[in-house]
């Protein structure tokens, strides 16, 4: 069982699927938690909810599992 686990991780590592840095999803979750504090409540609650919806519906499905260093201008162009 341990060997299967090891070989699975080794395969993911070779395929570039293991991310050792913060992912876009983690950064987005942190932003949503801190957004009200950062903006000192200036944007309306509805606007804040809109940002969260756009993140969840549009950006997280594409960028979510990427490490922050993997988000390059080329990757953004690919998304567009």
N, CA, C and O atoms as a CHARMM CRD file, in Angstrom:
* protein
*
  320
    1    1 UNK  N      0.82700  -1.18200   0.00000 PROA 1      0.00000
    2    1 UNK  CA     0.00000   0.00000   0.00000 PROA 1      0.00000
    3    1 UNK  C      0.88500   1.26500   0.00000 PROA 1      0.00000
    4    1 UNK  O      0.60700   2.21900  -0.72700 PROA 1      0.00000
    5    2 UNK  N      1.93100   1.26300   0.80600 PROA 2      0.00000
    6    2 UNK  CA     2.82300   2.41500   0.86600 PROA 2      0.00000
    7    2 UNK  C      3.52800   2.63700  -0.46800 PROA 2      0.00000
    8    2 UNK  O      3.73600   3.77500  -0.88800 PROA 2      0.00000
    9    3 UNK  N      3.89200   1.54600  -1.12500 PROA 3      0.00000
   10    3 UNK  CA     4.55500   1.67000  -2.41200 PROA 3      0.00000
   11    3 UNK  C      3.62000   2.28900  -3.44700 PROA 3      0.00000
   12    3 UNK  O      4.04600   3.13500  -4.23400 PROA 3      0.00000
   13    4 UNK  N      2.35500   1.88200  -3.45800 PROA 4      0.00000
   14    4 UNK  CA     1.37500   2.46800  -4.37400 PROA 4      0.00000
   15    4 UNK  C      1.22200   3.96700  -4.11200 PROA 4      0.00000
   16    4 UNK  O      1.15200   4.76400  -5.04700 PROA 4      0.00000
   17    5 UNK  N      1.16900   4.34000  -2.83500 PROA 5      0.00000
   18    5 UNK  CA     1.04300   5.73600  -2.45100 PROA 5      0.00000
   19    5 UNK  C      2.25300   6.52900  -2.95700 PROA 5      0.00000
   20    5 UNK  O      2.10400   7.60800  -3.53200 PROA 5      0.00000
   21    6 UNK  N      3.44800   5.98100  -2.73600 PROA 6      0.00000
   22    6 UNK  CA     4.68300   6.62600  -3.17200 PROA 6      0.00000
   23    6 UNK  C      4.71700   6.78300  -4.69200 PROA 6      0.00000
   24    6 UNK  O      5.03700   7.85600  -5.20400 PROA 6      0.00000
   25    7 UNK  N      4.38800   5.72100  -5.39900 PROA 7      0.00000
   26    7 UNK  CA     4.42600   5.77900  -6.85800 PROA 7      0.00000
   27    7 UNK  C      3.39400   6.76800  -7.40100 PROA 7      0.00000
   28    7 UNK  O      3.64100   7.44000  -8.40200 PROA 7      0.00000
   29    8 UNK  N      2.24600   6.85600  -6.74400 PROA 8      0.00000
   30    8 UNK  CA     1.23700   7.83900  -7.14100 PROA 8      0.00000
   31    8 UNK  C      1.76100   9.26100  -7.00800 PROA 8      0.00000
   32    8 UNK  O      1.58900  10.08000  -7.91100 PROA 8      0.00000
   33    9 UNK  N      2.40500   9.55500  -5.86900 PROA 9      0.00000
   34    9 UNK  CA     2.97600  10.88400  -5.67300 PROA 9      0.00000
   35    9 UNK  C      4.11700  11.14500  -6.65300 PROA 9      0.00000
   36    9 UNK  O      4.26800  12.25500  -7.16300 PROA 9      0.00000
   37   10 UNK  N      4.89900  10.13400  -6.90400 PROA 10     0.00000
   38   10 UNK  CA     6.01300  10.29700  -7.83300 PROA 10     0.00000
   39   10 UNK  C      5.49900  10.62100  -9.24000 PROA 10     0.00000
   40   10 UNK  O      6.05400  11.47600  -9.93000 PROA 10     0.00000
   41   11 UNK  N      4.43900   9.93400  -9.65400 PROA 11     0.00000
   42   11 UNK  CA     3.83600  10.21500 -10.95700 PROA 11     0.00000
   43   11 UNK  C      3.26000  11.62200 -11.03400 PROA 11     0.00000
   44   11 UNK  O      3.41900  12.31000 -12.04200 PROA 11     0.00000
   45   12 UNK  N      2.58700  12.05200  -9.96100 PROA 12     0.00000
   46   12 UNK  CA     2.03500  13.40800  -9.93500 PROA 12     0.00000
   47   12 UNK  C      3.14600  14.44300  -9.98200 PROA 12     0.00000
   48   12 UNK  O      3.00300  15.48500 -10.62200 PROA 12     0.00000
   49   13 UNK  N      4.25300  14.16000  -9.30600 PROA 13     0.00000
   50   13 UNK  CA     5.37700  15.09100  -9.30200 PROA 13     0.00000
   51   13 UNK  C      5.95800  15.23500 -10.70200 PROA 13     0.00000
   52   13 UNK  O      6.24000  16.34600 -11.15000 PROA 13     0.00000
   53   14 UNK  N      6.13300  14.12600 -11.38400 PROA 14     0.00000
   54   14 UNK  CA     6.68200  14.16700 -12.74200 PROA 14     0.00000
   55   14 UNK  C      5.74900  14.87600 -13.71000 PROA 14     0.00000
   56   14 UNK  O      6.19900  15.53000 -14.65100 PROA 14     0.00000
   57   15 UNK  N      4.44000  14.74500 -13.47600 PROA 15     0.00000
   58   15 UNK  CA     3.46000  15.38600 -14.34700 PROA 15     0.00000
   59   15 UNK  C      3.27400  16.86400 -14.00400 PROA 15     0.00000
   60   15 UNK  O      2.57000  17.58700 -14.71000 PROA 15     0.00000
   61   16 UNK  N      3.91000  17.30800 -12.91400 PROA 16     0.00000
   62   16 UNK  CA     3.79600  18.70300 -12.51200 PROA 16     0.00000
   63   16 UNK  C      2.49800  19.01900 -11.79600 PROA 16     0.00000
   64   16 UNK  O      2.07800  20.17500 -11.75700 PROA 16     0.00000
   65   17 UNK  N      1.85500  18.00400 -11.22900 PROA 17     0.00000
   66   17 UNK  CA     0.57200  18.19800 -10.56100 PROA 17     0.00000
   67   17 UNK  C      0.69700  18.52100  -9.07600 PROA 17     0.00000
   68   17 UNK  O     -0.28200  18.91600  -8.44300 PROA 17     0.00000
   69   18 UNK  N      1.88900  18.35600  -8.51900 PROA 18     0.00000
   70   18 UNK  CA     2.08000  18.68300  -7.11000 PROA 18     0.00000
   71   18 UNK  C      2.51000  20.14100  -6.99600 PROA 18     0.00000
   72   18 UNK  O      3.46300  20.57300  -7.64500 PROA 18     0.00000
   73   19 UNK  N      1.81000  20.87700  -6.18200 PROA 19     0.00000
   74   19 UNK  CA     2.11300  22.29200  -6.00600 PROA 19     0.00000
   75   19 UNK  C      2.58500  22.48600  -4.57700 PROA 19     0.00000
   76   19 UNK  O      1.87400  22.14000  -3.63400 PROA 19     0.00000
   77   20 UNK  N      3.77700  23.03800  -4.41200 PROA 20     0.00000
   78   20 UNK  CA     4.33000  23.21400  -3.07200 PROA 20     0.00000
   79   20 UNK  C      4.19400  24.65800  -2.58700 PROA 20     0.00000
   80   20 UNK  O      4.64200  24.99300  -1.49100 PROA 20     0.00000
   81   21 UNK  N      3.58400  25.49900  -3.39500 PROA 21     0.00000
   82   21 UNK  CA     3.38500  26.88500  -2.99600 PROA 21     0.00000
   83   21 UNK  C      1.89000  27.14400  -2.81300 PROA 21     0.00000
   84   21 UNK  O      1.06500  26.26000  -3.04400 PROA 21     0.00000
   85   22 UNK  N      1.55700  28.34800  -2.40200 PROA 22     0.00000
   86   22 UNK  CA     0.15900  28.70700  -2.24600 PROA 22     0.00000
   87   22 UNK  C     -0.53100  28.67100  -3.59900 PROA 22     0.00000
   88   22 UNK  O      0.02400  29.11800  -4.60200 PROA 22     0.00000
   89   23 UNK  N     -1.72500  28.14600  -3.62000 PROA 23     0.00000
   90   23 UNK  CA    -2.48400  28.10200  -4.86500 PROA 23     0.00000
   91   23 UNK  C     -3.34700  29.35000  -4.99900 PROA 23     0.00000
   92   23 UNK  O     -3.56400  30.08100  -4.03300 PROA 23     0.00000
   93   24 UNK  N     -3.82300  29.57100  -6.19000 PROA 24     0.00000
   94   24 UNK  CA    -4.73200  30.69200  -6.43100 PROA 24     0.00000
   95   24 UNK  C     -5.96600  30.54900  -5.55000 PROA 24     0.00000
   96   24 UNK  O     -6.46800  31.54200  -5.02300 PROA 24     0.00000
   97   25 UNK  N     -6.45600  29.33700  -5.38600 PROA 25     0.00000
   98   25 UNK  CA    -7.64000  29.08100  -4.55500 PROA 25     0.00000
   99   25 UNK  C     -7.40000  29.51500  -3.11100 PROA 25     0.00000
  100   25 UNK  O     -8.26700  30.14400  -2.50300 PROA 25     0.00000
  101   26 UNK  N     -6.24300  29.18900  -2.56100 PROA 26     0.00000
  102   26 UNK  CA    -5.92700  29.57800  -1.19000 PROA 26     0.00000
  103   26 UNK  C     -5.84900  31.09700  -1.06300 PROA 26     0.00000
  104   26 UNK  O     -6.34800  31.66900  -0.09400 PROA 26     0.00000
  105   27 UNK  N     -5.22100  31.74800  -2.04300 PROA 27     0.00000
  106   27 UNK  CA    -5.10700  33.20900  -2.00800 PROA 27     0.00000
  107   27 UNK  C     -6.48500  33.85700  -2.14800 PROA 27     0.00000
  108   27 UNK  O     -6.77600  34.84900  -1.47900 PROA 27     0.00000
  109   28 UNK  N     -7.32600  33.30400  -3.00900 PROA 28     0.00000
  110   28 UNK  CA    -8.67000  33.84900  -3.19700 PROA 28     0.00000
  111   28 UNK  C     -9.50600  33.68900  -1.92600 PROA 28     0.00000
  112   28 UNK  O    -10.23400  34.60500  -1.54300 PROA 28     0.00000
  113   29 UNK  N     -9.40700  32.53900  -1.27800 PROA 29     0.00000
  114   29 UNK  CA   -10.13200  32.32700  -0.02600 PROA 29     0.00000
  115   29 UNK  C     -9.69400  33.33700   1.02800 PROA 29     0.00000
  116   29 UNK  O    -10.52400  33.88500   1.75300 PROA 29     0.00000
  117   30 UNK  N     -8.39300  33.57900   1.11100 PROA 30     0.00000
  118   30 UNK  CA    -7.87900  34.54200   2.08700 PROA 30     0.00000
  119   30 UNK  C     -8.36500  35.95000   1.75400 PROA 30     0.00000
  120   30 UNK  O     -8.73500  36.70500   2.65300 PROA 30     0.00000
  121   31 UNK  N     -8.36800  36.30800   0.48000 PROA 31     0.00000
  122   31 UNK  CA    -8.84800  37.62500   0.06700 PROA 31     0.00000
  123   31 UNK  C    -10.30300  37.81300   0.46600 PROA 31     0.00000
  124   31 UNK  O    -10.67000  38.86000   0.99800 PROA 31     0.00000
  125   32 UNK  N    -11.13100  36.81200   0.21500 PROA 32     0.00000
  126   32 UNK  CA   -12.54300  36.93400   0.55400 PROA 32     0.00000
  127   32 UNK  C    -12.74900  37.09400   2.05900 PROA 32     0.00000
  128   32 UNK  O    -13.65200  37.81100   2.49100 PROA 32     0.00000
  129   33 UNK  N    -11.92100  36.43400   2.84900 PROA 33     0.00000
  130   33 UNK  CA   -12.02500  36.56400   4.29800 PROA 33     0.00000
  131   33 UNK  C    -11.65000  37.96600   4.76200 PROA 33     0.00000
  132   33 UNK  O    -12.25400  38.48900   5.69800 PROA 33     0.00000
  133   34 UNK  N    -10.65500  38.58000   4.11700 PROA 34     0.00000
  134   34 UNK  CA   -10.10700  39.84700   4.57700 PROA 34     0.00000
  135   34 UNK  C    -10.62400  41.06600   3.81700 PROA 34     0.00000
  136   34 UNK  O    -10.29400  42.19400   4.18100 PROA 34     0.00000
  137   35 UNK  N    -11.41900  40.86800   2.78300 PROA 35     0.00000
  138   35 UNK  CA   -11.81200  41.97000   1.90200 PROA 35     0.00000
  139   35 UNK  C    -12.52500  43.09100   2.64700 PROA 35     0.00000
  140   35 UNK  O    -12.21000  44.26200   2.43200 PROA 35     0.00000
  141   36 UNK  N    -13.46600  42.76800   3.50600 PROA 36     0.00000
  142   36 UNK  CA   -14.18800  43.79900   4.25500 PROA 36     0.00000
  143   36 UNK  C    -13.24300  44.61000   5.13100 PROA 36     0.00000
  144   36 UNK  O    -13.38600  45.82700   5.24700 PROA 36     0.00000
  145   37 UNK  N    -12.28400  43.93700   5.74200 PROA 37     0.00000
  146   37 UNK  CA   -11.33800  44.62900   6.61500 PROA 37     0.00000
  147   37 UNK  C    -10.41500  45.53000   5.79200 PROA 37     0.00000
  148   37 UNK  O    -10.16100  46.67300   6.17000 PROA 37     0.00000
  149   38 UNK  N     -9.91700  45.01500   4.66900 PROA 38     0.00000
  150   38 UNK  CA    -8.99600  45.76700   3.81500 PROA 38     0.00000
  151   38 UNK  C     -9.65400  47.04600   3.30400 PROA 38     0.00000
  152   38 UNK  O     -9.02500  48.10400   3.28900 PROA 38     0.00000
  153   39 UNK  N    -10.90300  46.95600   2.89100 PROA 39     0.00000
  154   39 UNK  CA   -11.59600  48.10100   2.29200 PROA 39     0.00000
  155   39 UNK  C    -12.32000  48.95200   3.33000 PROA 39     0.00000
  156   39 UNK  O    -12.96400  49.94100   2.98300 PROA 39     0.00000
  157   40 UNK  N    -12.21700  48.57400   4.58100 PROA 40     0.00000
  158   40 UNK  CA   -12.85200  49.29100   5.68200 PROA 40     0.00000
  159   40 UNK  C    -14.34600  49.47500   5.45400 PROA 40     0.00000
  160   40 UNK  O    -14.91100  50.50700   5.81800 PROA 40     0.00000
  161   41 UNK  N    -14.98600  48.47800   4.85300 PROA 41     0.00000
  162   41 UNK  CA   -16.43900  48.48400   4.66300 PROA 41     0.00000
  163   41 UNK  C    -16.93900  49.48200   3.64300 PROA 41     0.00000
  164   41 UNK  O    -18.14400  49.72700   3.58400 PROA 41     0.00000
  165   42 UNK  N    -16.05700  50.08100   2.82300 PROA 42     0.00000
  166   42 UNK  CA   -16.48800  51.09700   1.86700 PROA 42     0.00000
  167   42 UNK  C    -17.37300  50.54300   0.75400 PROA 42     0.00000
  168   42 UNK  O    -18.45100  51.09100   0.52800 PROA 42     0.00000
  169   43 UNK  N    -16.97600  49.48700   0.04800 PROA 43     0.00000
  170   43 UNK  CA   -17.91100  48.98000  -0.95700 PROA 43     0.00000
  171   43 UNK  C    -19.11200  48.35200  -0.25100 PROA 43     0.00000
  172   43 UNK  O    -19.00600  47.85100   0.86800 PROA 43     0.00000
  173   44 UNK  N    -20.22600  48.39100  -0.91700 PROA 44     0.00000
  174   44 UNK  CA   -21.42400  47.81500  -0.32500 PROA 44     0.00000
  175   44 UNK  C    -21.28300  46.30500  -0.17400 PROA 44     0.00000
  176   44 UNK  O    -20.44700  45.67900  -0.82700 PROA 44     0.00000
  177   45 UNK  N    -22.10100  45.73300   0.68700 PROA 45     0.00000
  178   45 UNK  CA   -22.06800  44.27800   0.89800 PROA 45     0.00000
  179   45 UNK  C    -22.40700  43.55000  -0.39400 PROA 45     0.00000
  180   45 UNK  O    -21.85100  42.49000  -0.68000 PROA 45     0.00000
  181   46 UNK  N    -23.31400  44.11500  -1.16900 PROA 46     0.00000
  182   46 UNK  CA   -23.71000  43.50100  -2.44100 PROA 46     0.00000
  183   46 UNK  C    -22.52500  43.44100  -3.41600 PROA 46     0.00000
  184   46 UNK  O    -22.33700  42.45200  -4.12400 PROA 46     0.00000
  185   47 UNK  N    -21.74900  44.49600  -3.43400 PROA 47     0.00000
  186   47 UNK  CA   -20.56800  44.52400  -4.31500 PROA 47     0.00000
  187   47 UNK  C    -19.54400  43.47200  -3.87000 PROA 47     0.00000
  188   47 UNK  O    -18.94100  42.78600  -4.69600 PROA 47     0.00000
  189   48 UNK  N    -19.36300  43.36200  -2.56200 PROA 48     0.00000
  190   48 UNK  CA   -18.45100  42.35700  -2.01700 PROA 48     0.00000
  191   48 UNK  C    -18.90800  40.95700  -2.40200 PROA 48     0.00000
  192   48 UNK  O    -18.08800  40.12000  -2.78200 PROA 48     0.00000
  193   49 UNK  N    -20.20100  40.69600  -2.30700 PROA 49     0.00000
  194   49 UNK  CA   -20.73600  39.39000  -2.70700 PROA 49     0.00000
  195   49 UNK  C    -20.50800  39.14000  -4.19100 PROA 49     0.00000
  196   49 UNK  O    -20.24800  38.00900  -4.60400 PROA 49     0.00000
  197   50 UNK  N    -20.60500  40.19300  -4.98900 PROA 50     0.00000
  198   50 UNK  CA   -20.36800  40.06900  -6.42900 PROA 50     0.00000
  199   50 UNK  C    -18.94900  39.63000  -6.73600 PROA 50     0.00000
  200   50 UNK  O    -18.72500  38.81000  -7.62700 PROA 50     0.00000
  201   51 UNK  N    -17.98700  40.17700  -5.99500 PROA 51     0.00000
  202   51 UNK  CA   -16.58800  39.75300  -6.18400 PROA 51     0.00000
  203   51 UNK  C    -16.43500  38.26900  -5.87100 PROA 51     0.00000
  204   51 UNK  O    -15.76600  37.54000  -6.60300 PROA 51     0.00000
  205   52 UNK  N    -17.05200  37.83000  -4.78900 PROA 52     0.00000
  206   52 UNK  CA   -16.97900  36.42200  -4.40800 PROA 52     0.00000
  207   52 UNK  C    -17.60200  35.51400  -5.44800 PROA 52     0.00000
  208   52 UNK  O    -17.06400  34.45000  -5.75400 PROA 52     0.00000
  209   53 UNK  N    -18.72100  35.92600  -5.98600 PROA 53     0.00000
  210   53 UNK  CA   -19.39700  35.12900  -7.01900 PROA 53     0.00000
  211   53 UNK  C    -18.52400  35.03000  -8.26400 PROA 53     0.00000
  212   53 UNK  O    -18.37100  33.94900  -8.83300 PROA 53     0.00000
  213   54 UNK  N    -17.95200  36.15700  -8.69000 PROA 54     0.00000
  214   54 UNK  CA   -17.08800  36.13300  -9.88500 PROA 54     0.00000
  215   54 UNK  C    -15.86900  35.22400  -9.67600 PROA 54     0.00000
  216   54 UNK  O    -15.45400  34.49700 -10.57800 PROA 54     0.00000
  217   55 UNK  N    -15.31800  35.28600  -8.48400 PROA 55     0.00000
  218   55 UNK  CA   -14.18300  34.40100  -8.18600 PROA 55     0.00000
  219   55 UNK  C    -14.60200  32.93900  -8.29400 PROA 55     0.00000
  220   55 UNK  O    -13.94300  32.15100  -8.97200 PROA 55     0.00000
  221   56 UNK  N    -15.68200  32.57900  -7.63600 PROA 56     0.00000
  222   56 UNK  CA   -16.11300  31.17400  -7.60100 PROA 56     0.00000
  223   56 UNK  C    -16.56300  30.66100  -8.95800 PROA 56     0.00000
  224   56 UNK  O    -16.26000  29.52600  -9.32500 PROA 56     0.00000
  225   57 UNK  N    -17.28600  31.48900  -9.70600 PROA 57     0.00000
  226   57 UNK  CA   -17.88100  31.02000 -10.96500 PROA 57     0.00000
  227   57 UNK  C    -16.90800  31.07600 -12.13500 PROA 57     0.00000
  228   57 UNK  O    -16.89300  30.17600 -12.97500 PROA 57     0.00000
  229   58 UNK  N    -16.10100  32.12100 -12.19400 PROA 58     0.00000
  230   58 UNK  CA   -15.27400  32.32200 -13.38700 PROA 58     0.00000
  231   58 UNK  C    -13.79100  32.01000 -13.19200 PROA 58     0.00000
  232   58 UNK  O    -13.19000  31.31600 -14.01300 PROA 58     0.00000
  233   59 UNK  N    -13.20400  32.51300 -12.11900 PROA 59     0.00000
  234   59 UNK  CA   -11.75400  32.41100 -11.97800 PROA 59     0.00000
  235   59 UNK  C    -11.28600  31.12100 -11.32400 PROA 59     0.00000
  236   59 UNK  O    -10.31800  30.51800 -11.78800 PROA 59     0.00000
  237   60 UNK  N    -11.94700  30.68300 -10.26000 PROA 60     0.00000
  238   60 UNK  CA   -11.47800  29.48200  -9.55400 PROA 60     0.00000
  239   60 UNK  C    -11.51800  28.21100 -10.40400 PROA 60     0.00000
  240   60 UNK  O    -10.60900  27.38900 -10.28600 PROA 60     0.00000
  241   61 UNK  N    -12.52900  28.01000 -11.25700 PROA 61     0.00000
  242   61 UNK  CA   -12.48900  26.79000 -12.07700 PROA 61     0.00000
  243   61 UNK  C    -11.24900  26.70500 -12.97800 PROA 61     0.00000
  244   61 UNK  O    -10.76200  25.60700 -13.24800 PROA 61     0.00000
  245   62 UNK  N    -10.74100  27.83400 -13.44000 PROA 62     0.00000
  246   62 UNK  CA    -9.58200  27.82000 -14.33200 PROA 62     0.00000
  247   62 UNK  C     -8.26000  27.92600 -13.56400 PROA 62     0.00000
  248   62 UNK  O     -7.33600  27.15200 -13.81700 PROA 62     0.00000
  249   63 UNK  N     -8.16400  28.87400 -12.63300 PROA 63     0.00000
  250   63 UNK  CA    -6.90800  29.16300 -11.95000 PROA 63     0.00000
  251   63 UNK  C     -6.76100  28.47700 -10.59300 PROA 63     0.00000
  252   63 UNK  O     -5.66100  28.45000 -10.04100 PROA 63     0.00000
  253   64 UNK  N     -7.82400  27.93200 -10.05400 PROA 64     0.00000
  254   64 UNK  CA    -7.86400  27.47000  -8.67400 PROA 64     0.00000
  255   64 UNK  C     -6.71100  26.60900  -8.20800 PROA 64     0.00000
  256   64 UNK  O     -6.16600  26.85800  -7.13200 PROA 64     0.00000
  257   65 UNK  N     -6.32000  25.61400  -8.96800 PROA 65     0.00000
  258   65 UNK  CA    -5.27800  24.67900  -8.52900 PROA 65     0.00000
  259   65 UNK  C     -3.86900  25.08700  -8.95100 PROA 65     0.00000
  260   65 UNK  O     -2.90600  24.37800  -8.66000 PROA 65     0.00000
  261   66 UNK  N     -3.74400  26.21000  -9.62700 PROA 66     0.00000
  262   66 UNK  CA    -2.42300  26.67300 -10.05700 PROA 66     0.00000
  263   66 UNK  C     -1.70500  27.34500  -8.90100 PROA 66     0.00000
  264   66 UNK  O     -2.31700  28.05000  -8.09900 PROA 66     0.00000
  265   67 UNK  N     -0.40600  27.12200  -8.82500 PROA 67     0.00000
  266   67 UNK  CA     0.40900  27.85800  -7.87300 PROA 67     0.00000
  267   67 UNK  C      0.47300  29.31200  -8.31700 PROA 67     0.00000
  268   67 UNK  O      0.34300  29.60000  -9.50700 PROA 67     0.00000
  269   68 UNK  N      0.67100  30.22800  -7.38300 PROA 68     0.00000
  270   68 UNK  CA     0.66700  31.64500  -7.74000 PROA 68     0.00000
  271   68 UNK  C      1.73800  31.98500  -8.76600 PROA 68     0.00000
  272   68 UNK  O      1.52500  32.85500  -9.61000 PROA 68     0.00000
  273   69 UNK  N      2.88500  31.31800  -8.70900 PROA 69     0.00000
  274   69 UNK  CA     3.93900  31.60500  -9.68400 PROA 69     0.00000
  275   69 UNK  C      3.60000  31.08400 -11.08000 PROA 69     0.00000
  276   69 UNK  O      4.23600  31.47800 -12.05700 PROA 69     0.00000
  277   70 UNK  N      2.61300  30.21100 -11.17900 PROA 70     0.00000
  278   70 UNK  CA     2.20900  29.66300 -12.47700 PROA 70     0.00000
  279   70 UNK  C      1.23200  30.57500 -13.21600 PROA 70     0.00000
  280   70 UNK  O      0.92600  30.34500 -14.38600 PROA 70     0.00000
  281   71 UNK  N      0.75000  31.59400 -12.54000 PROA 71     0.00000
  282   71 UNK  CA    -0.18600  32.51300 -13.18500 PROA 71     0.00000
  283   71 UNK  C      0.63200  33.60700 -13.85600 PROA 71     0.00000
  284   71 UNK  O      1.10300  34.55000 -13.21900 PROA 71     0.00000
  285   72 UNK  N      0.77900  33.45100 -15.13100 PROA 72     0.00000
  286   72 UNK  CA     1.59700  34.33700 -15.94600 PROA 72     0.00000
  287   72 UNK  C      0.70000  35.08300 -16.93900 PROA 72     0.00000
  288   72 UNK  O     -0.46600  34.72200 -17.10400 PROA 72     0.00000
  289   73 UNK  N      1.22400  36.10800 -17.59400 PROA 73     0.00000
  290   73 UNK  CA     0.42600  36.77400 -18.62300 PROA 73     0.00000
  291   73 UNK  C     -0.06800  35.79700 -19.69100 PROA 73     0.00000
  292   73 UNK  O     -1.18200  35.94000 -20.19400 PROA 73     0.00000
  293   74 UNK  N      0.74200  34.82400 -20.03300 PROA 74     0.00000
  294   74 UNK  CA     0.32600  33.82100 -21.02300 PROA 74     0.00000
  295   74 UNK  C     -0.83800  32.99600 -20.53800 PROA 74     0.00000
  296   74 UNK  O     -1.74200  32.68700 -21.31400 PROA 74     0.00000
  297   75 UNK  N     -0.83600  32.62300 -19.24400 PROA 75     0.00000
  298   75 UNK  CA    -1.91300  31.83400 -18.67100 PROA 75     0.00000
  299   75 UNK  C     -3.19800  32.66200 -18.62500 PROA 75     0.00000
  300   75 UNK  O     -4.28700  32.14100 -18.86700 PROA 75     0.00000
  301   76 UNK  N     -3.06700  33.95300 -18.31200 PROA 76     0.00000
  302   76 UNK  CA    -4.24400  34.83300 -18.29400 PROA 76     0.00000
  303   76 UNK  C     -4.80100  34.95700 -19.70400 PROA 76     0.00000
  304   76 UNK  O     -6.01800  34.94500 -19.88900 PROA 76     0.00000
  305   77 UNK  N     -3.93000  35.07500 -20.69900 PROA 77     0.00000
  306   77 UNK  CA    -4.38600  35.14100 -22.08400 PROA 77     0.00000
  307   77 UNK  C     -5.08200  33.84900 -22.49000 PROA 77     0.00000
  308   77 UNK  O     -6.07700  33.88100 -23.21400 PROA 77     0.00000
  309   78 UNK  N     -4.57200  32.72100 -22.03200 PROA 78     0.00000
  310   78 UNK  CA    -5.21100  31.42800 -22.29800 PROA 78     0.00000
  311   78 UNK  C     -6.62000  31.40800 -21.70200 PROA 78     0.00000
  312   78 UNK  O     -7.55200  30.89800 -22.32500 PROA 78     0.00000
  313   79 UNK  N     -6.77100  31.95300 -20.51700 PROA 79     0.00000
  314   79 UNK  CA    -8.08700  32.02000 -19.86500 PROA 79     0.00000
  315   79 UNK  C     -9.04500  32.87900 -20.69000 PROA 79     0.00000
  316   79 UNK  O    -10.20400  32.51600 -20.89000 PROA 79     0.00000
  317   80 UNK  N     -8.54900  34.01200 -21.16300 PROA 80     0.00000
  318   80 UNK  CA    -9.39400  34.94500 -21.91000 PROA 80     0.00000
  319   80 UNK  C     -9.87900  34.31900 -23.18500 PROA 80     0.00000
  320   80 UNK  O    -10.60500  34.95500 -23.94800 PROA 80     0.00000
